[in-house]
């Protein structure tokens, strides 16, 4: 097996992390844009949790990366968290003082470790590091290796709710956070947010975290009223 994929069994690269003991996790698909290096090295500060090196956003990292406060995806997640917590300050204040800290209220990860400009892009750098010419094959390898790691972390750290972005990837999210088995389903709901265009999925299973699967932030889910509504749903489940 390509050593790149073997390393996915233990590496938490390609994510901001935060407090892995938090009851609220957020998952995207992959880092977008050009700010991130195409590497399997962990590019955030880390702390030790058992035998795991867990990424997080330290105050020093935030000082050295001021563009972080402009990232739309993270701004929207911060707004959602502020609603969940009834946080009285501004969302940017939350980003500065709490967001993805080692003792924060959230843990933030991505299904796939390598950054891409968009979901379709797969460049020479990606091919060189993975030895895989087709992005779909890379995603399949991740599902066979990295998803096992995620499922084991869920079992160990027991988050209550995992909010996932990208409704086309329902089955990938289920596999990553519920494992390969057939869980005992408690409920399977669809819920339209107040503007009527965006639909979220809420999956509950016995002894597993609730999965809330939403449209992409910044492309579909953009209105503050819907972010607040999503925050209220999360809060009611927590």
N, C-alpha and C positions, 0 to 999 in steps of 0.2 A: 504494500500500500504506500502511496505517496506520503512522505513524512509530514507534509502539510496537513493532510486529513487526519493522520494519527495524532497530531498535536491538538486537534479540535476536541479530543476526548478530555482534555484537562485545562485548556487555555480559555480565559475569559477576555480575549482580545476583541476589539471592534465594538466596545460598549463603554458608556459612561459609568455604569455601576451605581454605587451609592451604598446604602445600608442593606446588605443581603438578608438581614433579620427582619426587615420591614414587612408589614402585612400587605402592603400595596406595591405591586410591581407594574412596570410599563414595558411593552415590547414593540419595537418597530421591526422592519425587515432588514435594513442595512443603513449605514451612514450614507448620506447623499452629499453632493457638492464636492468641492475641491480642497476643503480645509484639512482633510484627513489623509494620512499616508497609506498607501496600499501595502500593508504588512500584516503579518500575524503576530508581531510583537505588541504587547500591551502598551498603549500610548498615553495612559492616564496614570496618576499616582496609584499605589496599591497599599492595602493593609492585609495582614495575615488573618485568616479565619480557618481554624483547623489546619489543614494542609493546603488550603486554597489561597491564591493571591487575588484579592478582590479589588477591582478598579473603583475609584471614587474621584470626585472633583474637590480637591483641596483648596483652601483659600489662596495658597500660592499659585496653583494652576490657574485659578480664575483671574488673578492679578495679571498673569502673563498672557492670558488669552481673552482680552476684552471683547473680541468679536462674539464670544460665547453669548453675551447678553442680547445680541441681535438675531440669534438663530430662531427662526419662526417656530420650528417644531418644539424647541425647548420652552419658548415663551408660552406656547399654548398648553403644554403639559403643566407648567408652573401655575397658570391660571386655573386649570382643573384642580390641582392640588390645593390651591388657596381656597377654592370653593368647598372641597372635601373637609378641610380642616377648620373652616370658618376663620381663616387667617385675616387679621385686620389690616396688615400692611399691604403695600403694592406688590404685584407679582415680581417685579424686578428686585425688590428688597428680599423677597423669598429666595430668588435665584442666587443672590449674593450671599445670604446668611445661612441658607439651609439646603438648597437644591443639590441632591445627589452627594451630600456630605456622607462621611462614614457612619454618622449617627442620625441620618435624615429619616424622613417618613416614607421614603420611596427607594426602590431599586429599579434601574433602567437598563435594558439590554436590547440586543438585536438578534434576530434569528440567524443572520448570516454575517460573518466577521469582516468581509472586505468592503470598503467604501466604493460606491459607483456613482456616476453622475446622475443616472436614472435607472429604472428597473431593467431596461433593455441593454444598457451599455456593458461591454465586456471587452477590455482593451488588451494590448500586448503585455502590459504589466501584470494584469490578472492571469493571463495565460502562462506567463513565465513563473509566477509564484505557485500556481496550482497545478501546472502541467495538464491543464484541462481546457480544451478549445471552445467548448460549448457551455454557456452559463448554466443551463438547465442541469447538466451533468454535475457541475459543482454544487448546485443546490441539493441534488439527490445525495451526493456524498455527505453533505452537511447533515441531512436528515438521518443518515445512517450512523453518524459519529457524534456531532455536536448535540443533536436533540436528546441523545441518551444522557449526556451530561446535564442538560437542563432539567430533564425529568427527574434525575437523581437529586438535583438541588432543590426542586420543588418538594420532593419527599422529605428531604432533610430539614429545610428551613420553613416549610409550611406557610407560604403566603396565602392570604385569604382571597384576594382579588388580583387578577392579572388583566390589565387593559392592553389590548392589542390593536394595531392599526394596519388596515389592509384587508378588506373583507374577501378578496379573492383567495386569501391564504388561510381560510378557515381550518382546513385539514392539517396544514403544516403547524398552525398554532396548537391545535389539539394534540398532535403527536409530540410536539416539543414539551408541552407542559402537563399533559396527561399520560404520556407514554403510548406504547403500542397496543395496550390491552383494550378491552371493551368495558369502559366504566359504567357503573350503574347510574344512569341519567335520572336526575330529579326534575329538571325542567329544561326546556329549549324554547326560548322566546325571541320574538323580533319586536323591536320598538322603534317607532318613528319619532325623531326629535321634532321640536315645535315648528320649524320652518317647513317640514314636510318632505324635503328631498332626501335627507340623510337617515338611514336606517342602521340601527345597531343590533347585534346579536348578543344574547345573554345565555350562556350555557352553565348549568349547575350539575355537578355529579357528586355522589357520596364520597366523602373523605378526600376530595380534590378541590383546588381553588376554583372559584367562579371565574369564568372567562368572559370578558366583555370585549367583543370584537367590533371595531368602529371603522368608518371610512378614514382615508388618509388625512392627517392634519395638514393644513396649509394648502391643500388642493381641493378637498371637499368640505371638511369640517373646519370652518373658519369663523363663524359668527360667535361672538361672546355669549349670546343667550344660549346657544347650543352647548358651548363648553361648560357653562354653569349648570345646565340641565344634566349633562353627563356627570359632572361633579356630584350633583344631588343623588343620582342613581348609584354611584360608587359609594357615597356616604351611607345610603340606606342599606346597602349590602354589608358594608363593614360593621 
